[in-house]
């Protein structure tokens, strides 16, 4: 800390604890690519999520989608045909009608965005939600997005860790003086700050480097994949890396997803039992891969699964 009041340089971070002792917090993924609705539909989704007793809404992030018309070999999961409501704007809208919910980005593709702008947006959303934002971040995979946003795809992993450090400074301190390899902030700040100072930063992914980075740097980890085969290796790596850094699993945030768009009640119950045994802090229900005739049916399916969860 600089001798001058309110000015910070590089800092060590005290992780946000997520102690166990109760059932995991249960939330839903906003089914981005299935949304072709209106403001009223968004409002209804948020208020119904809140009234059903869910704890949080998680939203995926993609800024721009590649057209498959000029890319016949496109293998990515999202394209210009898939709608994505920008998460920070979405959360700002939803918290006005569903203020008790927590909101989580799962994940903001951080290296394709300007770091200081992300910090500003995150602090604003945390302020508007009354301190209920989890900022999930990742490095992404889509080179088209990076090119469109004028950021370098090749060095994204190298910039990522410094971005996290910069965001923590900016969402904690009123004035920041920072010199890094990729960033220079000359005694400046982003008031108003949020309620959480700094905003909790979670990392999402499935590749081993991302998992180990999350255990080392983040307040929590968002596990990609919904199956036991996808999740168990991540748990193993997380536990190993957390132990190396003397960070207890029992207070480290872990958010896993359960796909309730497919399968039946028995399958959901088995998944619920499995993730409770794994002792995670958050469980998030997913229906985004399922095509329903009506957008409202996504939440109806989530409500059905929640009844099973509550009865366990």
Secondary structure, 3 states (H helix, E strand, C coil): CCCCCCEECCCCCCCCCCCCCCCCEEEEECCHHHCCCCHHHHHHHHHHHHHCCCCEEEECCCCCCCCHHHCCCCCCCCCCCCCCCCHHHHHHHHHHHCCCCEEEECCEEHHHCCHHHHHHHHHHHHHHCCCCEEEEEECCCCHHHHHHCCCCCCCHHHHHHHHHHHHHHHCCCCEEEEECCCCEEEEECCCCCCCCCCCCEEEEECCHHHHHHHHHHCCEEEECCCCHHHHHHHHHHHHHHHHHCCCCHHHCEEEEEEECCCCCHHHHHHHHHHHHHCCCCEEEEECCCCCCCCCHHHHHHHHHHHHHHHHC
